[in-house]
Amino acid sequence: TYVRQSIARFIDMNKVKAVIGAGYGDEGKGMWVDYLVRKNPNSLVVRANGGAQVGHTVVDNGKRYIFSHLGSGTLRGAPTLFSRYAVINPCIFFKEVEGRNAGLEFKVYVERETPVTTPYDMMINQIIERERGVNRHGSTGMGFGVTLDRMDDGVTLCYADLYQDYEILKTKLNAVRSWCWSRLPDTATKTEKSVFEGELNHFIDLCRKFYRNTTVWNNTFNEFDTVIFENGQGLLLDQEYGIFPHVTRSNTGFRNIGKILKRLGIFNQIEIDVYYLSRCYTTRHGAGPMAFEKTKLKGIRVKDETNIPNEFQGTLRIAPLNLEVMYDAIDWDRCSHPEGASFNTVVTCCDQIISEDECYEYANYVDNDGILNTVSTTEFIKRLSWEFDYQVSSPEGPIIE
């Protein structure tokens, strides 16, 4: 009865917003969530997909914050909810809250059913991706996909297990370790094998600490005026829409959000604003196809301090803005929207467009011959205003409303 009353109040008083990447990720979702929270005080930020591979950037008073677990509304006091469609990683969580974002006040709720990534999952992920060589899938090495594969095999570890009796948790973790050990290739180094011998007790302590620093979710949506879904990655990496195997083990669009709203019985009963984000050019991290890829873009001074080159995903790859690909992905995802949901497009990093003397190549409804359009910067900015509802800067630049 309490839950039904809470949902009824939520329908009467609240609204829902969804922030979704229209590309391969890195579109500026963190900045846009921060903006929405500032416009809508008393918000709850919900993670409906992905795990610790997320790196959403917010710059405040010249200081740069990168959020993997904490929602991008944390600076404004908005709590974060990890839904059962996301994955939590206690190791990376504490690197975030005690390392790069040390000192921030935060509130994190977690659904009981939310999967948990272990150091064993991460190790297997990294070894497998490394052994693929030139055939890499583009994994971040954070263990996200391995965690879901393990869950599919029935070797489960969820948030609810973290506050079980110590021996029960130890038994569950031993099962996870055994499952991962059985997948450890012969080429694994002695150092990599040592992870399986020495991490168990330390990780049990870390799980206990994670539980003490977070809160079990009890469906109290009625405490918030606005619920903002902050998705990770982008539509072109969706496990159903992207080009396999260079995808994530996740639905990166509206589908998981829809499942949550349907479970609450409010799918077609509440005001929903959906925002699809793209930079004014295309980016991709890791292996996989990307049309019209270039080493340098005309008319754009690419700036990105978040995506530091790493062993598994290399450096940030770039290409001109591809509107045809973007709209195809958005049209596919909009099929999962409820009736009456508003549809908005946001283009970011507009402060990286160079002076008016430059020209810019971009892909706008490319013909069969695949020729890129070339326009002046002035014309390109005009076209952005035709194609997008909002134009904003990068996290480091001024907000353009």
C-alpha positions in Angstrom: 0.0 0.0 0.0 2.8 2.4 0.9 4.5 1.8 -2.5 1.2 2.3 -4.4 0.7 5.6 -2.5 4.2 6.7 -3.2 3.8 6.0 -6.9 0.5 7.8 -7.0 2.1 10.9 -5.4 5.0 10.6 -7.8 2.6 10.7 -10.8 0.8 13.7 -9.5 3.9 15.8 -8.6 6.9 14.6 -10.5 8.5 14.4 -13.9 11.1 12.2 -15.5 14.0 13.1 -17.7 16.3 10.7 -19.7 19.8 11.6 -20.9 21.0 9.3 -23.7 24.1 9.3 -25.9 23.4 9.3 -29.6 26.9 8.0 -30.6 29.6 5.8 -29.2 29.7 7.6 -25.8 31.7 10.7 -24.7 28.9 13.0 -25.9 28.7 15.2 -22.8 26.0 13.4 -20.8 27.6 14.2 -17.4 27.5 17.9 -18.2 23.9 17.8 -19.3 22.8 15.9 -16.2 24.5 18.5 -14.0 22.7 21.2 -16.0 19.3 19.5 -15.5 19.9 19.0 -11.8 20.6 22.7 -11.5 17.4 23.5 -13.3 15.4 20.9 -11.3 16.3 21.0 -7.6 15.5 17.9 -5.4 16.3 15.5 -8.2 17.3 11.8 -8.1 19.8 10.6 -10.7 19.3 7.0 -11.8 21.9 4.8 -13.5 19.9 2.4 -15.7 22.8 0.7 -17.5 26.5 0.3 -17.6 29.1 0.1 -14.8 32.4 1.5 -13.8 33.5 2.0 -17.4 31.5 5.2 -17.4 33.5 8.4 -17.1 31.1 11.4 -17.1 32.7 14.8 -16.7 31.5 17.9 -14.8 33.6 21.0 -14.4 32.7 23.3 -11.5 34.6 26.5 -10.6 37.5 25.3 -12.7 37.7 21.9 -11.0 37.2 18.8 -13.0 35.2 15.9 -11.7 34.9 12.5 -13.5 32.0 10.3 -12.3 31.9 6.5 -12.7 29.6 5.4 -9.9 28.4 8.7 -8.5 25.7 10.4 -10.6 26.7 13.6 -12.4 24.3 15.5 -10.1 26.4 14.8 -7.0 27.9 18.3 -7.0 24.4 19.8 -6.6 23.4 17.3 -3.8 21.4 14.9 -6.0 21.5 11.3 -4.8 22.4 8.4 -7.1 20.4 5.2 -7.6 22.0 2.2 -9.1 19.2 0.2 -10.7 19.3 -3.6 -11.3 20.2 -2.9 -14.9 23.5 -1.4 -14.0 26.6 -3.0 -12.4 28.5 -1.9 -9.3 32.2 -2.3 -8.8 33.3 -1.7 -5.1 37.0 -1.5 -6.1 36.5 1.3 -8.6 33.9 2.9 -6.4 36.4 3.6 -3.7 39.0 4.8 -6.1 36.5 7.3 -7.2 35.1 8.6 -3.8 38.5 8.4 -2.0 40.7 9.3 -4.9 39.8 11.7 -7.7 36.6 12.9 -6.1 37.7 12.8 -2.5 35.9 15.1 -0.1 32.6 15.1 -2.0 29.4 14.5 0.0 27.4 11.8 -1.7 24.3 9.6 -1.3 24.1 6.3 -3.2 21.1 4.0 -3.3 21.4 0.5 -4.8 18.6 -2.0 -5.8 19.0 -5.3 -4.1 19.2 -7.1 -7.4 22.1 -5.0 -8.8 25.0 -7.2 -10.0 28.5 -6.8 -8.4 31.8 -6.9 -10.3 34.8 -8.5 -8.5 38.6 -8.3 -9.2 38.3 -11.7 -10.7 35.9 -10.5 -13.3 38.1 -7.6 -14.1 41.2 -9.8 -14.5 39.5 -12.3 -16.8 38.1 -9.4 -18.9 41.6 -7.8 -19.3 43.4 -11.0 -20.2 40.8 -12.0 -22.8 40.8 -8.6 -24.4 44.6 -8.5 -24.5 44.8 -11.9 -26.1 42.4 -10.8 -28.9 45.2 -8.7 -30.3 44.2 -6.9 -33.5 40.7 -8.4 -33.1 39.9 -6.6 -29.8 36.3 -5.8 -29.1 37.0 -2.4 -27.5 36.5 -3.4 -23.9 37.5 -1.1 -21.1 38.8 -4.0 -19.0 36.5 -3.2 -16.1 34.8 -6.6 -16.0 31.3 -5.4 -17.0 30.6 -8.0 -19.7 32.3 -10.8 -17.8 30.1 -10.0 -14.8 26.9 -10.4 -16.8 28.2 -13.6 -18.5 28.8 -15.0 -15.0 25.4 -14.0 -13.9 23.9 -15.7 -16.9 25.7 -18.9 -15.9 24.0 -18.8 -12.5 27.1 -17.7 -10.5 25.5 -14.6 -9.0 26.7 -11.9 -6.8 24.3 -9.0 -6.1 24.2 -6.0 -3.8 21.9 -8.0 -1.4 24.7 -10.5 -0.9 27.0 -7.8 0.5 25.1 -7.6 3.7 24.6 -11.3 4.2 26.3 -13.4 6.9 30.1 -13.3 6.5 30.4 -17.0 5.7 27.6 -16.8 3.1 29.3 -13.9 1.3 32.6 -15.8 1.4 31.0 -18.9 -0.1 29.4 -16.7 -2.9 32.8 -15.1 -3.6 34.6 -18.4 -3.7 32.1 -19.6 -6.3 32.8 -16.4 -8.4 36.5 -17.0 -8.0 36.2 -20.6 -9.2 34.1 -19.6 -12.2 36.7 -17.0 -13.2 39.6 -19.4 -12.5 38.2 -21.9 -14.9 38.4 -19.3 -17.6 41.9 -18.2 -16.9 44.0 -19.0 -20.0 47.3 -20.8 -19.8 49.0 -17.6 -20.9 48.1 -15.8 -17.7 51.2 -14.4 -15.9 52.2 -15.3 -12.4 51.2 -11.9 -11.2 47.7 -12.3 -12.8 47.3 -15.7 -11.1 48.3 -14.2 -7.8 45.1 -12.1 -7.9 43.1 -15.3 -7.4 45.2 -16.3 -4.4 45.3 -13.0 -2.4 42.2 -10.9 -3.1 39.4 -12.8 -1.4 39.6 -11.5 2.2 40.5 -8.0 1.1 37.5 -7.9 -1.3 35.2 -9.2 1.4 36.2 -6.2 3.5 35.7 -3.9 0.6 32.2 -5.3 0.0 31.3 -4.7 3.6 32.7 -1.2 3.4 30.7 -0.5 0.2 27.5 -1.6 1.9 28.2 0.7 4.9 28.7 3.6 2.5 25.5 3.0 0.4 21.8 2.5 1.1 19.3 -0.2 0.0 16.7 1.3 -2.3 13.2 1.2 -0.9 11.2 2.7 -3.9 10.7 6.1 -2.3 10.5 8.0 -5.6 7.9 10.3 -4.0 10.7 12.0 -2.1 12.0 13.7 -5.3 10.5 16.2 -7.6 12.4 15.0 -10.6 14.0 11.7 -11.6 16.8 12.0 -14.1 18.1 8.8 -15.8 21.8 9.1 -16.7 22.7 6.5 -19.2 26.2 5.3 -20.0 27.9 5.0 -23.4 25.7 5.6 -26.5 23.2 4.1 -28.9 25.8 2.9 -31.4 27.2 0.6 -28.7 23.8 -0.8 -27.7 23.9 -4.6 -27.6 20.9 -4.9 -29.9 21.6 -2.0 -32.2 25.4 -1.7 -32.4 27.7 -3.8 -34.7 28.7 -7.0 -32.9 31.1 -7.8 -31.3 32.1 -4.2 -30.8 29.2 -3.5 -28.5 28.6 -3.3 -24.8 26.6 -5.9 -22.9 23.9 -3.4 -22.2 20.9 -1.5 -23.6 22.2 2.1 -23.8 19.0 3.8 -24.9 15.5 4.0 -23.4 14.7 0.3 -23.0 15.9 -0.2 -19.4 14.3 3.1 -18.4 11.1 1.9 -19.9 11.4 -1.4 -17.9 11.7 0.6 -14.7 8.7 2.8 -15.4 6.6 -0.2 -16.5 7.6 -2.0 -13.2 6.3 1.0 -11.3 3.1 1.0 -13.5 3.7 4.6 -14.7 5.0 4.1 -18.2 2.3 6.1 -19.9 1.2 8.2 -17.0 4.0 10.7 -16.4 5.7 13.6 -18.1 8.9 12.4 -19.8 11.6 14.5 -21.5 14.2 12.5 -23.5 17.5 14.2 -24.5 19.8 12.6 -27.1 23.3 14.0 -27.1 26.1 14.2 -29.6 29.2 16.2 -29.9 29.6 18.5 -33.0 31.8 15.7 -34.3 31.9 11.9 -33.8 34.1 10.2 -31.3 34.8 6.5 -30.5 37.0 4.8 -27.9 38.3 1.3 -28.6 38.0 -1.1 -31.5 35.2 -1.1 -34.0 34.0 0.6 -37.2 33.5 4.3 -37.5 32.7 5.9 -40.8 34.9 8.7 -42.2 37.5 8.4 -39.4 40.2 11.0 -39.5 43.3 12.0 -37.5 42.4 15.7 -37.7 39.1 17.5 -38.4 38.7 20.7 -40.4 37.2 23.5 -38.4 37.4 21.7 -35.0 40.0 21.9 -32.3 39.4 18.7 -30.5 39.9 18.9 -26.7 39.3 16.0 -24.3 41.0 15.7 -21.0 38.8 12.9 -19.7 39.7 10.1 -22.1 43.4 9.4 -21.3 45.0 6.9 -23.6 45.0 3.4 -22.0 46.0 -0.1 -22.8 42.6 -1.4 -23.7 40.9 1.4 -25.6 43.9 3.3 -27.0 43.3 7.0 -27.8 40.1 8.8 -28.6 39.2 8.3 -32.3 37.4 11.1 -34.2 35.3 11.6 -37.3 33.0 14.3 -38.7 29.5 14.6 -37.3 27.3 11.9 -39.1 23.7 13.1 -38.8 22.4 10.2 -40.9 23.8 7.6 -38.5 22.7 9.6 -35.5 19.1 10.0 -36.6 18.8 6.3 -37.6 19.9 5.3 -34.1 17.5 7.8 -32.4 14.6 6.6 -34.6 15.3 3.0 -33.6 15.4 3.9 -29.9 12.3 6.1 -30.0 10.2 3.0 -30.7 10.6 2.2 -27.0 9.3 5.6 -25.8 5.9 5.9 -24.1 3.3 7.9 -25.9 3.6 11.6 -25.4 7.3 11.6 -24.4 9.1 14.7 -25.6 12.1 14.3 -27.9 15.0 16.7 -27.7 18.5 16.7 -29.3 21.6 18.3 -27.8 24.9 19.1 -29.5 27.9 19.6 -27.2 31.5 20.9 -27.6 30.4 23.8 -29.7 33.2 25.9 -28.1 35.6 23.6 -30.0 34.5 25.0 -33.4 37.3 27.2 -34.8 37.1 30.7 -36.3 34.8 31.6 -39.2 37.7 31.4 -41.7 37.8 27.6 -41.5 35.7 25.1 -43.4 34.2 22.0 -41.9 33.5 18.5 -43.3 30.5 16.7 -42.1 28.3 13.8 -43.1 24.7 14.9 -43.6 22.5 12.3 -45.3 25.4 11.0 -47.3 24.7 9.8 -50.8 25.7 6.3 -52.1 29.1 7.7 -53.2 29.8 8.6 -49.5 31.0 12.1 -50.2 31.4 14.4 -47.2 29.8 17.8 -47.3 32.1 20.8 -46.9 30.7 24.1 -45.6 32.0 27.2 -43.9 32.1 27.3 -40.1 29.3 29.9 -40.1 27.1 27.7 -42.3 27.9 24.7 -40.1 26.9 26.5 -36.9 23.6 27.5 -38.6 23.0 23.9 -39.6 23.6 22.8 -36.0 20.9 25.2 -34.9 18.5 23.6 -37.5 19.3 20.1 -36.4 19.5 20.4 -32.6 17.2 21.8 -30.0 20.1 22.8 -27.7 23.7 23.9 -28.4 26.1 23.8 -25.5 29.9 23.9 -25.0 32.3 21.3 -23.7 32.6 20.8 -19.9 35.5 23.2 -19.8 33.8 25.9 -21.8 30.9 28.3 -21.2 27.4 26.9 -21.2 25.5 28.1 -24.3 21.8 28.0 -23.7 
